[in-house]
Amino acid sequence: MKNGSGRAGNHGREPVAKFPIVSGPIPPLVSVIIPCYNAGPWIGEAIRSALDQTYSPIEVIVIDDGSVDRSLEVIKSFGGRIRWETGPNQGGSRARNRGFALSAGEYIQFLDADDYLLPGKIERQMRVVTGSRADVVYEDYQNLLESADGTRTWGPLDISGSQADMLEMMLGGWAPPPCALLVSRSAVERAGGWNENLTSAQDNDFYLRLALAGSTFRYAPGCKSVYRRPAVPTVSTRDARATDENVIRILDEARTNLLEAGRLTEEYKRAIARSYFRIARKYFDTDVAWFHRLLREAERLTPSVADGQSRKYRLVARALGIPEAESIRSLKRAAARQVSGAGEALKDNAHRVWPRQLPILLYHNVGPLPAEDSFNLTIAPEQFERQMRWLVARGYQTILPSEWVAARRESRALPGKAVLLTFDDGYADIVEYAFPVLRRLGLKAAAYVVTGRLGRTNTWDEAEGYPTMRLMTAEQVRGWAGQGIEFGSHTRTHRDLTTLDAAALEDEIAGSADDLRRIAGAPAVSFAYPYGRFSDAAREIVAQAYGAAVSCEEGTNNHATDPFLLRRTIVNRDDSRTEYFARLRLGRNPLRAAFKPYRIWKRLTGSIDKRPPVQRAGGFDREISKG
């Protein structure tokens, strides 16, 4: 560990320029602690802002956390006016704690290397300390937006205001930058310093522990703190998902501590629920499973979690539920992006990017509509062809599971409007009615076959009341393999994997992979869980035998999605064009729940059942013909 040090105190300035000197006790020493990692463009401004404070006595301590840019050179240029130390990169919390250990101040100003203070900031807050003996004094802060070319623009002024219960504010998400706070040494010690196990959201954790430890807070109106938002990624923005996961862990720990101490009031429950809900909404489009988990936690704490939203949102949430309100909101965003991004399609290579979301459409049968089909899973050939032409006309490009696996493994690009078409069960009708359409239009798809039932019938469906349907033969599998159709496994006999022991799981999962390799002459890349059901044991065997697996959980997929639990949305016969578009953009159809009562009423009154089957398939067709 290398270090340097200089004089603390007035740093060669005239005393009259500082906090007025009066007879009596010497004013408390304030230590400014600046952690620095690769902050070459900004560290100099941060240090100067600390040295230019009008308060005295003050010391400035800079901890270089293993920077590999010119940060250390800039730090050294300040000579004896500051104390500094450098060492290997161990994280911002470790650097702050090291600076705290080296400091002697009764009050501490933590200052990130890319932020800075305006003259008089510490002096003003120390006046509040003198009058109140508060443990923590906080103020408003000014956002400074910095573009990649160095252009600076003032952003919004964040006004914190005086709060009756700071703990409630923090549980609800209040977390100003460290530059806005001045903290007593004793409060830092009671809180245990900064959490070195966190790679992000350290501020949230530190402030909560200050409040939980009983620190008193006082508000100093006004703004002399500048919070820079640079164009380059920061600790919090580099991995937003990891930051949000850390925030949830921090809230969970605070919630547990409050519960054990008998302090988990209704106000605190509502504040935690607001934070859960705020984070949950960010992931509705990208990780619907996490959205639902956080929503459940929020609703356990308070049933009125949506009360802070718009009137329209609350009405939909009360009538249909929060997930459907989010679906409609997300669909509006998707439609807006579709319009705003239309011009981008003309740019060269604009489509060669990893898609933000990959929808996977699940079809079962395409062919003549059966007289009785309570599952509503057979799509009329005419409707299927119109859907495929609609995809082509709007620039969607189909991919195969093997292409997704390879792109994910090698970090290669996929079409920006990629979609994966899948067919479950391997009905013979899709060979006659679906595959030829795909071939004519140059589209690709994956078909998941039950290898032990090839050439026979769907006995598993018959037991559930579904009409008997022929399944494709081994010869048809061989004939279409390599013609844009990639065959995957749907087990040997379509059994519910959650009911099987280890030997039976191995036979159904790995055995069907062996069958396909023998039939198609190529290894099976992907797997589809029968009925969408799986267990941890089943997933483990699937992961050993295949490169990916698809479930029946709705939603879209990205590079962070579990490759053995990919999400799909089932295309229904009566999907309208709007509903089909929703499945592509959201991975689900939020309108189905909204119109469910109407559909039930129509069925009960016979309005739907009395129509000929061919008309019942025409919702998508009629809307398409209008456009």
C-alpha positions as CSV (number, residue, x, y, z in Angstrom):
1,M,0.0,0.0,0.0
2,K,1.5,3.3,-1.1
3,N,0.5,6.5,0.5
4,G,1.2,10.2,0.7
5,S,0.1,12.9,3.2
6,G,0.1,16.6,3.6
7,R,-0.9,19.2,6.2
8,A,-4.4,19.1,7.4
9,G,-6.1,22.4,8.4
10,N,-6.1,25.6,6.3
11,H,-3.8,24.3,3.6
12,G,-1.9,27.5,3.3
13,R,-5.0,29.8,3.0
14,E,-5.7,32.8,5.2
15,P,-7.8,31.9,8.2
16,V,-10.2,34.8,7.5
17,A,-11.4,33.0,4.4
18,K,-12.7,30.2,6.5
19,F,-15.4,29.6,9.0
20,P,-15.2,32.6,11.3
21,I,-12.8,32.0,14.1
22,V,-14.2,32.8,17.5
23,S,-12.8,32.4,21.0
24,G,-13.8,29.2,22.7
25,P,-13.6,25.6,21.7
26,I,-11.9,24.7,18.4
27,P,-14.5,23.8,15.7
28,P,-14.7,20.1,15.0
29,L,-12.5,18.6,12.4
30,V,-14.3,17.5,9.2
31,S,-12.7,14.7,7.1
32,V,-13.6,14.6,3.4
33,I,-13.1,11.0,2.2
34,I,-13.0,10.4,-1.6
35,P,-12.8,6.8,-2.9
36,C,-11.5,6.8,-6.5
37,Y,-11.5,4.1,-9.2
38,N,-10.7,5.1,-12.8
39,A,-12.1,8.6,-12.3
40,G,-9.3,10.5,-14.1
41,P,-11.5,13.0,-15.8
42,W,-13.3,14.1,-12.6
43,I,-11.1,13.3,-9.5
44,G,-9.3,16.6,-9.8
45,E,-12.5,18.6,-9.6
46,A,-13.7,16.6,-6.7
47,I,-10.5,17.2,-4.7
48,R,-10.4,20.9,-5.5
49,S,-14.0,21.3,-4.4
50,A,-13.1,19.8,-1.0
51,L,-10.0,22.0,-0.7
52,D,-12.0,25.1,-1.6
53,Q,-14.5,24.7,1.2
54,T,-14.9,27.7,3.5
55,Y,-15.0,25.6,6.6
56,S,-11.9,24.9,8.8
57,P,-10.4,22.7,10.1
58,I,-10.7,20.1,7.3
59,E,-8.7,17.2,6.0
60,V,-9.0,15.6,2.6
61,I,-8.3,11.8,2.3
62,V,-8.3,10.1,-1.2
63,I,-8.2,6.3,-1.5
64,D,-7.3,5.2,-4.9
65,D,-8.9,1.8,-5.4
66,G,-6.4,0.3,-8.0
67,S,-7.1,2.7,-10.8
68,V,-5.5,1.9,-14.2
69,D,-6.2,5.3,-15.8
70,R,-4.5,8.6,-14.9
71,S,-6.4,9.0,-11.6
72,L,-3.3,8.4,-9.4
73,E,-1.3,10.9,-11.4
74,V,-4.0,13.6,-10.8
75,I,-4.2,12.7,-7.1
76,K,-0.4,13.0,-6.6
77,S,-0.5,16.4,-8.3
78,F,-2.1,17.9,-5.2
79,G,1.0,17.2,-3.2
80,G,0.9,17.8,0.6
81,R,-2.5,19.4,0.5
82,I,-4.2,16.0,0.8
83,R,-3.6,12.6,2.2
84,W,-3.8,9.7,-0.2
85,E,-3.3,6.0,-0.4
86,T,-3.4,3.5,-3.2
87,G,-3.8,-0.3,-3.4
88,P,-5.5,-3.1,-5.3
89,N,-9.1,-2.8,-6.5
90,Q,-11.4,-4.0,-3.7
91,G,-14.5,-1.9,-4.2
92,G,-15.9,1.5,-3.2
93,S,-17.1,0.4,0.2
94,R,-13.7,-1.0,1.2
95,A,-12.1,2.3,0.0
96,R,-14.5,4.4,2.1
97,N,-13.9,2.3,5.2
98,R,-10.2,2.6,4.7
99,G,-10.5,6.3,4.4
100,F,-12.6,6.4,7.5
101,A,-9.9,4.4,9.4
102,L,-7.3,6.9,8.4
103,S,-9.4,10.0,9.2
104,A,-9.6,11.9,12.5
105,G,-12.6,14.1,11.8
106,E,-15.5,14.3,14.2
107,Y,-17.7,14.7,11.1
108,I,-17.3,12.9,7.8
109,Q,-18.0,14.1,4.3
110,F,-18.1,11.1,1.9
111,L,-17.6,12.4,-1.7
112,D,-17.6,10.2,-4.7
113,A,-14.8,10.9,-7.2
114,D,-17.1,12.0,-10.0
115,D,-19.2,14.4,-7.8
116,Y,-18.1,17.7,-6.3
117,L,-19.1,20.3,-3.7
118,L,-19.8,24.0,-4.1
119,P,-18.0,26.4,-1.7
120,G,-19.7,26.8,1.6
121,K,-21.4,23.4,1.6
122,I,-19.7,22.0,4.7
123,E,-19.8,25.3,6.5
124,R,-23.6,25.6,6.1
125,Q,-24.2,22.0,7.3
126,M,-21.8,22.4,10.2
127,R,-23.9,25.4,11.3
128,V,-26.9,23.1,11.4
129,V,-24.9,20.6,13.5
130,T,-23.9,23.3,15.9
131,G,-27.6,24.2,16.5
132,S,-29.0,20.7,16.6
133,R,-26.2,18.2,17.3
134,A,-27.7,16.1,14.6
135,D,-25.9,12.9,13.6
136,V,-26.7,13.4,9.9
137,V,-27.3,16.6,8.0
138,Y,-28.6,16.3,4.5
139,E,-29.5,18.8,1.7
140,D,-30.8,19.0,-1.8
141,Y,-28.6,18.1,-4.7
142,Q,-28.2,19.2,-8.3
143,N,-27.9,16.7,-11.1
144,L,-25.2,17.3,-13.8
145,L,-25.6,15.4,-17.0
146,E,-22.4,14.7,-18.9
147,S,-22.4,13.4,-22.5
148,A,-19.8,11.2,-24.1
149,D,-18.1,14.3,-25.7
150,G,-17.8,16.0,-22.4
151,T,-20.7,18.4,-22.9
152,R,-22.4,19.3,-19.6
153,T,-26.1,20.0,-19.0
154,W,-27.7,20.8,-15.8
155,G,-30.3,18.3,-14.9
156,P,-33.2,18.5,-12.4
157,L,-32.7,19.8,-8.9
158,D,-33.6,17.1,-6.4
159,I,-35.2,18.6,-3.3
160,S,-35.2,16.3,-0.4
161,G,-37.2,18.4,2.1
162,S,-37.7,17.9,5.8
163,Q,-39.1,14.5,6.6
164,A,-41.0,13.4,9.7
165,D,-39.6,9.8,9.5
166,M,-36.4,9.3,7.6
167,L,-36.5,5.5,8.0
168,E,-39.8,5.4,6.2
169,M,-38.3,7.6,3.4
170,M,-35.4,5.3,3.0
171,L,-37.5,2.1,3.0
172,G,-39.5,3.8,0.2
173,G,-36.4,4.3,-1.9
174,W,-34.9,7.7,-0.8
175,A,-31.2,7.5,-1.4
176,P,-29.4,10.7,-2.3
177,P,-25.7,10.7,-3.3
178,P,-23.2,10.8,-0.4
179,C,-22.1,14.3,-1.4
180,A,-25.4,15.6,-0.1
181,L,-24.8,14.3,3.5
182,L,-22.6,15.2,6.4
183,V,-22.3,12.4,9.0
184,S,-21.0,12.3,12.5
185,R,-18.2,9.9,13.2
186,S,-20.1,8.2,16.0
187,A,-23.1,7.6,13.6
188,V,-20.7,5.9,11.1
189,E,-19.4,3.7,13.9
190,R,-22.8,2.7,15.2
191,A,-23.9,1.8,11.7
192,G,-20.8,-0.4,11.2
193,G,-19.4,1.5,8.3
194,W,-20.0,0.6,4.7
195,N,-21.0,-2.9,3.6
196,E,-18.0,-4.4,1.8
197,N,-20.0,-7.3,0.5
198,L,-22.1,-5.2,-1.8
199,T,-20.9,-4.3,-5.3
200,S,-23.7,-1.7,-5.8
201,A,-26.5,0.0,-3.9
202,Q,-24.1,0.6,-1.0
203,D,-25.6,4.0,-0.4
204,N,-29.1,2.5,0.2
205,D,-27.6,0.0,2.7
206,F,-25.5,2.6,4.5
207,Y,-28.3,5.1,5.0
208,L,-30.7,2.4,6.2
209,R,-28.3,1.2,8.8
210,L,-27.7,4.8,9.9
211,A,-31.4,5.2,10.5
212,L,-31.9,1.7,12.1
213,A,-29.0,2.5,14.5
214,G,-31.0,5.5,15.8
215,S,-29.2,8.4,14.1
216,T,-30.9,11.7,14.1
217,F,-31.3,13.5,10.8
218,R,-31.7,17.2,10.0
219,Y,-32.5,18.9,6.8
220,A,-30.4,21.9,5.6
221,P,-32.5,23.6,2.8
222,G,-30.5,24.6,-0.3
223,C,-28.1,23.0,-2.7
224,K,-24.3,23.0,-2.7
225,S,-23.9,19.3,-3.8
226,V,-23.5,18.3,-7.5
227,Y,-24.2,14.8,-8.5
228,R,-22.7,13.9,-11.8
229,R,-24.4,11.5,-14.2
230,P,-21.6,10.7,-16.7
231,A,-22.2,8.9,-20.1
232,V,-19.9,6.1,-19.1
233,P,-21.4,3.3,-16.9
234,T,-21.1,3.7,-13.2
235,V,-21.3,1.2,-10.4
236,S,-25.1,1.5,-10.2
237,T,-25.8,1.6,-14.0
238,R,-23.2,-0.9,-15.2
239,D,-25.5,-3.8,-14.1
240,A,-28.9,-2.4,-13.3
241,R,-30.4,-5.9,-12.5
242,A,-27.6,-6.6,-10.0
243,T,-28.2,-3.3,-8.3
244,D,-31.9,-3.9,-8.0
245,E,-31.3,-7.4,-6.6
246,N,-29.0,-5.8,-4.0
247,V,-31.7,-3.3,-3.1
248,I,-34.2,-6.1,-2.6
249,R,-31.7,-7.9,-0.4
250,I,-31.1,-4.8,1.6
251,L,-34.9,-4.2,2.1
252,D,-35.4,-7.9,3.0
253,E,-32.8,-7.6,5.7
254,A,-34.2,-4.3,7.0
255,R,-37.7,-5.8,7.1
256,T,-36.5,-8.8,9.1
257,N,-34.6,-6.5,11.6
258,L,-37.7,-4.3,12.1
259,L,-39.9,-7.4,12.5
260,E,-37.6,-8.9,15.1
261,A,-37.4,-5.6,17.0
262,G,-41.2,-5.2,16.9
263,R,-40.9,-2.0,14.9
264,L,-42.4,-3.1,11.5
265,T,-45.3,-0.6,11.5
266,E,-47.9,-0.3,8.8
267,E,-46.1,2.8,7.5
268,Y,-42.9,0.9,7.1
269,K,-44.7,-2.0,5.5
270,R,-46.2,0.3,2.9
271,A,-42.9,2.0,2.3
272,I,-41.2,-1.4,1.6
273,A,-44.1,-2.5,-0.6
274,R,-43.6,0.7,-2.7
275,S,-40.0,-0.2,-3.2
276,Y,-40.8,-3.8,-4.2
277,F,-43.5,-2.6,-6.6
278,R,-41.3,0.1,-8.1
279,I,-38.6,-2.4,-8.9
280,A,-41.0,-5.1,-10.0
281,R,-42.5,-2.9,-12.7
282,K,-39.1,-2.4,-14.3
283,Y,-39.0,-6.1,-15.1
284,F,-42.5,-6.8,-16.4
285,D,-41.2,-6.9,-20.0
286,T,-37.9,-8.8,-19.2
287,D,-38.5,-11.1,-16.3
288,V,-42.2,-11.6,-15.6
289,A,-41.4,-14.3,-13.0
290,W,-39.4,-11.9,-10.9
291,F,-42.1,-9.3,-11.4
292,H,-44.7,-11.6,-10.0
293,R,-42.5,-12.6,-7.1
294,L,-41.9,-9.0,-6.0
295,L,-45.5,-8.2,-6.6
296,R,-46.6,-11.0,-4.3
297,E,-44.2,-9.7,-1.6
298,A,-45.5,-6.2,-2.0
299,E,-49.2,-7.3,-1.8
300,R,-48.4,-9.3,1.4
301,L,-47.3,-6.1,3.0
302,T,-50.2,-3.9,1.8
303,P,-53.1,-4.7,-0.6
304,S,-53.2,-1.1,-1.8
305,V,-49.8,-1.2,-3.6
306,A,-51.2,0.5,-6.7
307,D,-52.8,3.4,-5.0
308,G,-50.0,5.8,-6.0
309,Q,-50.5,5.2,-9.7
310,S,-52.8,7.0,-12.2
311,R,-56.5,6.8,-12.0
312,K,-56.8,4.8,-15.2
313,Y,-54.1,2.4,-13.9
314,R,-56.0,1.9,-10.6
315,L,-59.3,1.3,-12.3
316,V,-57.8,-1.5,-14.5
317,A,-55.8,-2.9,-11.6
318,R,-59.0,-3.1,-9.4
319,A,-61.1,-4.7,-12.2
320,L,-58.5,-7.1,-13.7
321,G,-55.5,-7.1,-11.5
322,I,-52.1,-5.4,-11.5
323,P,-50.5,-7.8,-14.0
324,E,-53.2,-6.9,-16.6
325,A,-52.7,-3.2,-15.9
326,E,-49.0,-3.6,-16.5
327,S,-49.7,-5.6,-19.6
328,I,-51.8,-2.9,-21.1
329,R,-49.2,-0.3,-20.1
330,S,-46.4,-2.4,-21.6
331,L,-48.4,-2.9,-24.8
332,K,-48.7,0.9,-25.2
333,R,-45.0,1.3,-24.8
334,A,-44.3,-1.4,-27.4
335,A,-46.7,0.2,-29.9
336,A,-44.9,3.5,-29.4
337,R,-41.5,1.9,-29.9
338,Q,-42.8,0.3,-33.1
339,V,-43.9,3.6,-34.5
340,S,-40.8,5.5,-33.4
341,G,-38.5,2.8,-34.7
342,A,-40.0,2.5,-38.1
343,G,-37.5,4.8,-39.7
344,E,-34.6,3.0,-38.2
345,A,-35.4,-0.1,-40.3
346,L,-34.0,1.7,-43.4
347,K,-30.5,2.0,-41.9
348,D,-27.8,-0.4,-43.0
349,N,-27.4,-3.4,-40.6
350,A,-29.8,-1.9,-38.2
351,H,-31.4,-5.4,-37.7
352,R,-28.1,-7.0,-36.8
353,V,-28.3,-6.6,-33.0
354,W,-29.1,-8.9,-30.2
355,P,-32.9,-8.4,-29.7
356,R,-33.9,-6.8,-26.4
357,Q,-36.6,-9.5,-26.2
358,L,-37.1,-12.8,-28.0
359,P,-40.7,-14.0,-28.2
360,I,-41.3,-17.7,-28.7
361,L,-44.7,-18.6,-30.1
362,L,-46.2,-21.9,-29.2
363,Y,-48.5,-23.7,-31.8
364,H,-50.0,-27.1,-31.4
365,N,-52.0,-28.1,-34.4
366,V,-52.6,-26.5,-37.8
367,G,-55.3,-28.1,-39.9
368,P,-59.0,-28.6,-40.3
369,L,-60.8,-27.5,-37.2
370,P,-62.2,-30.4,-35.2
371,A,-66.0,-30.4,-34.4
372,E,-65.2,-30.3,-30.7
373,D,-62.0,-28.5,-29.5
374,S,-62.4,-27.3,-25.9
375,F,-58.7,-26.5,-25.8
376,N,-59.0,-24.1,-28.7
377,L,-55.5,-25.1,-29.9
378,T,-56.1,-26.0,-33.6
379,I,-55.4,-23.1,-36.0
380,A,-57.1,-23.1,-39.4
381,P,-54.6,-23.3,-42.3
382,E,-55.8,-20.0,-43.8
383,Q,-55.4,-18.2,-40.5
384,F,-51.9,-19.7,-40.0
385,E,-50.7,-18.6,-43.4
386,R,-52.1,-15.1,-42.8
387,Q,-50.2,-14.9,-39.5
388,M,-46.9,-16.0,-41.2
389,R,-47.4,-13.5,-44.0
390,W,-48.0,-10.8,-41.4
391,L,-44.7,-11.7,-39.7
392,V,-42.8,-11.5,-43.0
393,A,-44.5,-8.2,-44.0
394,R,-43.4,-6.6,-40.7
395,G,-39.8,-7.6,-40.9
396,Y,-39.8,-10.5,-38.3
397,Q,-37.1,-13.1,-38.9
398,T,-37.5,-16.6,-37.6
399,I,-34.6,-18.4,-35.9
400,L,-34.0,-21.9,-34.6
401,P,-33.2,-23.0,-31.1
402,S,-29.7,-24.1,-32.2
403,E,-29.1,-20.5,-33.5
404,W,-30.3,-19.0,-30.2
405,V,-28.0,-21.4,-28.3
406,A,-25.0,-20.6,-30.5
407,A,-25.6,-16.8,-30.4
408,R,-25.9,-16.8,-26.6
409,R,-22.8,-18.9,-26.2
410,E,-20.7,-16.9,-28.6
411,S,-22.3,-13.5,-27.9
412,R,-23.2,-13.2,-31.6
413,A,-25.9,-11.0,-33.0
414,L,-29.4,-12.1,-33.8
415,P,-32.0,-10.4,-36.0
416,G,-33.4,-7.4,-34.1
417,K,-37.0,-8.6,-34.8
418,A,-36.2,-12.3,-34.1
419,V,-39.0,-14.7,-33.3
420,L,-38.9,-18.4,-32.6
421,L,-41.8,-20.5,-33.8
422,T,-42.5,-23.8,-32.0
423,F,-44.9,-26.7,-32.5
424,D,-45.6,-29.1,-29.7
425,D,-46.6,-32.8,-29.9
426,G,-45.8,-33.4,-33.6
427,Y,-49.3,-33.7,-35.1
428,A,-49.4,-35.1,-38.6
429,D,-51.5,-32.2,-39.8
430,I,-48.6,-29.7,-39.4
431,V,-46.6,-31.6,-42.0
432,E,-49.4,-31.1,-44.5
433,Y,-50.7,-27.6,-43.6
434,A,-47.9,-25.7,-41.7
435,F,-44.5,-26.8,-42.9
436,P,-45.2,-26.1,-46.6
437,V,-46.3,-22.6,-45.8
438,L,-43.1,-22.0,-43.8
439,R,-41.0,-23.3,-46.7
440,R,-42.7,-21.1,-49.3
441,L,-42.2,-18.0,-47.1
442,G,-38.6,-18.9,-46.1
443,L,-39.4,-19.2,-42.4
444,K,-38.0,-21.6,-39.9
445,A,-39.5,-23.4,-36.9
446,A,-38.9,-26.0,-34.2
447,A,-41.1,-29.1,-33.8
448,Y,-41.1,-31.0,-30.6
449,V,-42.1,-34.7,-31.1
450,V,-43.0,-37.5,-28.7
451,T,-40.5,-40.0,-30.0
452,G,-42.2,-43.1,-28.6
453,R,-45.5,-42.3,-30.3
454,L,-44.3,-41.3,-33.8
455,G,-46.8,-42.7,-36.4
456,R,-49.5,-43.2,-33.8
457,T,-52.0,-41.0,-32.0
458,N,-52.1,-38.5,-29.1
459,T,-53.1,-40.9,-26.3
460,W,-52.3,-38.3,-23.6
461,D,-54.7,-35.8,-25.2
462,E,-57.5,-38.4,-25.6
463,A,-57.5,-39.0,-21.8
464,E,-58.2,-35.3,-21.4
465,G,-61.1,-35.2,-23.8
466,Y,-59.2,-33.9,-26.8
467,P,-60.0,-35.4,-30.2
468,T,-57.8,-38.3,-31.5
469,M,-55.2,-36.9,-33.8
470,R,-52.6,-38.6,-36.0
471,L,-48.9,-37.9,-35.1
472,M,-46.2,-37.5,-37.7
473,T,-44.0,-40.5,-38.6
474,A,-40.3,-41.1,-38.3
475,E,-40.1,-40.8,-42.1
476,Q,-41.7,-37.4,-42.0
477,V,-39.2,-36.3,-39.3
478,R,-36.3,-37.4,-41.4
479,G,-37.8,-35.8,-44.5
480,W,-38.3,-32.3,-43.0
481,A,-35.1,-32.2,-40.8
482,G,-32.8,-29.7,-42.5
483,Q,-35.6,-28.0,-44.5
484,G,-35.9,-25.2,-42.1
485,I,-37.5,-27.4,-39.4
486,E,-35.4,-28.3,-36.4
487,F,-36.8,-31.2,-34.3
488,G,-36.6,-31.3,-30.6
489,S,-37.7,-33.7,-27.9
490,H,-41.0,-33.8,-26.1
491,T,-40.1,-37.0,-24.2
492,R,-40.8,-40.5,-25.3
493,T,-44.4,-40.8,-24.1
494,H,-45.6,-37.3,-23.0
495,R,-45.6,-38.1,-19.3
496,D,-45.9,-35.5,-16.5
497,L,-42.2,-35.2,-15.4
498,T,-43.1,-34.0,-11.9
499,T,-44.5,-37.5,-11.2
500,L,-41.5,-39.6,-12.2
501,D,-38.6,-41.1,-10.3
502,A,-34.9,-40.6,-11.4
503,A,-34.8,-43.7,-13.7
504,A,-38.0,-42.8,-15.5
505,L,-36.9,-39.2,-15.9
506,E,-33.6,-40.4,-17.5
507,D,-35.5,-42.7,-19.9
508,E,-38.1,-40.0,-20.9
509,I,-35.6,-37.1,-21.3
510,A,-32.2,-38.6,-22.3
511,G,-33.8,-41.6,-24.0
512,S,-35.8,-39.3,-26.3
513,A,-32.6,-37.5,-27.2
514,D,-31.1,-40.8,-28.3
515,D,-34.3,-41.6,-30.3
516,L,-34.1,-38.3,-32.2
517,R,-30.4,-38.7,-32.9
518,R,-31.1,-42.1,-34.4
519,I,-34.2,-40.9,-36.4
520,A,-33.0,-37.5,-37.7
521,G,-29.3,-38.3,-37.9
522,A,-28.4,-35.2,-35.8
523,P,-28.4,-34.5,-32.0
524,A,-31.5,-32.9,-30.5
525,V,-30.6,-29.3,-29.4
526,S,-33.7,-28.4,-27.4
527,F,-36.4,-29.9,-25.3
528,A,-40.1,-29.0,-24.5
529,Y,-41.5,-30.0,-21.1
530,P,-44.8,-31.9,-21.4
531,Y,-47.7,-29.8,-20.1
532,G,-45.0,-27.2,-19.2
533,R,-44.4,-29.0,-15.9
534,F,-40.9,-29.8,-14.6
535,S,-39.0,-30.4,-11.4
536,D,-35.5,-29.6,-10.3
537,A,-34.4,-33.1,-11.1
538,A,-36.0,-33.0,-14.5
539,R,-34.3,-29.7,-15.3
540,E,-31.0,-31.1,-14.3
541,I,-31.2,-34.1,-16.7
542,V,-32.5,-31.8,-19.5
543,A,-29.5,-29.5,-19.0
544,Q,-27.1,-32.5,-19.4
545,A,-28.8,-33.8,-22.5
546,Y,-29.8,-30.6,-24.4
547,G,-28.6,-27.0,-25.1
548,A,-31.9,-25.4,-24.3
549,A,-35.5,-26.1,-23.1
550,V,-38.8,-24.4,-23.5
551,S,-41.5,-24.1,-20.9
552,C,-45.1,-22.9,-20.9
553,E,-44.4,-19.9,-18.7
554,E,-45.4,-16.8,-20.5
555,G,-43.1,-13.9,-21.2
556,T,-40.3,-13.0,-23.6
557,N,-36.6,-14.0,-23.3
558,N,-33.2,-12.2,-23.3
559,H,-29.6,-13.3,-22.7
560,A,-30.3,-13.5,-18.9
561,T,-33.2,-15.9,-19.2
562,D,-32.6,-19.4,-17.9
563,P,-31.8,-21.3,-21.1
564,F,-33.6,-24.4,-19.8
565,L,-36.7,-22.5,-18.8
566,L,-37.3,-20.4,-21.9
567,R,-40.7,-18.7,-21.9
568,R,-43.4,-19.2,-24.6
569,T,-46.9,-17.9,-25.3
570,I,-49.6,-20.1,-26.8
571,V,-51.3,-18.9,-29.9
572,N,-55.0,-19.5,-29.7
573,R,-57.4,-19.8,-32.6
574,D,-59.5,-16.8,-31.7
575,D,-56.5,-14.4,-31.3
576,S,-57.1,-11.1,-33.0
577,R,-54.4,-9.2,-34.8
578,T,-54.0,-7.0,-31.7
579,E,-53.7,-10.0,-29.4
580,Y,-51.2,-11.7,-31.8
581,F,-49.1,-8.5,-31.7
582,A,-49.3,-8.5,-27.9
583,R,-47.9,-12.0,-27.8
584,L,-45.0,-11.0,-30.0
585,R,-44.2,-7.9,-28.0
586,L,-45.0,-9.0,-24.5
587,G,-44.9,-12.8,-24.7
588,R,-48.4,-13.0,-23.4
589,N,-51.9,-11.7,-24.3
590,P,-53.1,-9.2,-21.6
591,L,-56.4,-8.7,-23.5
592,R,-57.5,-12.3,-23.0
593,A,-58.1,-11.7,-19.3
594,A,-59.7,-8.4,-20.0
595,F,-62.3,-10.0,-22.4
596,K,-62.7,-13.3,-20.5
597,P,-66.1,-12.4,-19.0
598,Y,-67.4,-11.4,-22.4
599,R,-66.2,-14.6,-24.0
600,I,-67.7,-16.7,-21.2
601,W,-71.0,-14.9,-21.7
602,K,-71.0,-15.4,-25.4
603,R,-70.3,-19.2,-24.9
604,L,-73.1,-19.5,-22.3
605,T,-75.6,-17.8,-24.7
606,G,-74.5,-20.0,-27.6
607,S,-73.3,-17.0,-29.7
608,I,-69.9,-18.6,-30.3
609,D,-70.8,-22.2,-30.5
610,K,-73.6,-21.6,-33.1
611,R,-71.1,-20.1,-35.6
612,P,-69.5,-22.4,-38.1
613,P,-65.9,-23.5,-37.1
614,V,-64.4,-21.7,-40.1
615,Q,-65.8,-18.3,-38.9
616,R,-64.6,-19.0,-35.4
617,A,-61.0,-19.0,-36.8
618,G,-61.4,-15.7,-38.5
619,G,-60.7,-13.0,-35.9
620,F,-57.2,-12.5,-37.0
621,D,-58.1,-12.9,-40.7
622,R,-60.9,-10.2,-40.6
623,E,-58.6,-7.7,-38.9
624,I,-55.8,-8.4,-41.4
625,S,-58.0,-8.0,-44.4
626,K,-58.9,-4.5,-43.2
627,G,-55.2,-3.5,-43.3
